Amino acid sequence: GFVSTTKGERGRKSVVDLIKTRAKIFPVGRLDYNTTGVLLLTNDGEFSNVLTHPRNNIEREYSVLIDKELSVEHRERLVKGIILEGRKSVFKKLEFHKKGNFKSIKVICLEGRNHFVKKMFSLLGYNVKELDRTKFGEFNVGSLSIGAYRKLSKEEANSILIRN
């Protein structure tokens, strides 16, 4: 129920409203309004750029629930690549959460394009009913509940900058 911008749109609240700080912070990348999961907030442009620039190949992991069973053919196409918005687009990895359940899927991708996961499934005729980003790079939700947050240590932030 929050937008991942610095200011709410159309009367909606922004994710920065959740954080108790006077520092000027902004989201690293975006999550759709109805998507949950890992969202990093920072006041460091270099940190944000390292995590979002395509050349750094930062993985994003999602838990996806689609409206109908994913066919074997479509699974293969999503991993081998399809043309989305004029360029080849792939999921680095796609697996099912439970054996025999072909609607609940774990997806790993390197893309950060707007609505990327939803558009990939939509192109093949699937509707994403739920989308949760479970990991962004080395950061995961862990035991945090929706709307909760924790501060990264300087060591965690610096490890990202040093490696990239």
Steps between C-alpha positions, in 0.01 A plus 500: 500500500799735463672637191875461470573864428602788722157665478164330495296521182123552483470516878687173559774476759864456408738239642712780646202580725567166673850598610557711806786723391573858412756392241407550136464142374376344178416148378758290316303383200126460526230258595154520349223631725363149556839323525659413833853415602851632529533870429815683594493868594812715503644848494804377303478538122808284437352215705174526307679507164708193580187299583293612202748539211465208255877452463521384864269200445331526839249215541142560602302203628120495492228273625227506236145368500340482156138440403548167323758224478820588316554269205833325441533680167450843659739419784770421244428816303526720811841353585636492143368848425211679338481836329352759736481863396738438211775319690580148609388448858562199723449363846837378624326226694140382534386224735182393671456546874328163545504188290181479296403867553566675170347833607735586788840586358840628609663724241850643498580776255759770443252746352368802683274631225159630597248214554756255355377180666134579437566588135696180438213283621238720337666467160431127518141539620538479879374743761719556805271487803769549768858621476749514786867596461669263743858606425676802351867416456616360832214659694192297591183557695600261777260525792378854426125541469338715229565868571783428745860598438848475635812708451786357302836504671781701341674169436200365303479815286877516448515134395275583204714798398827310533389199293362709218 
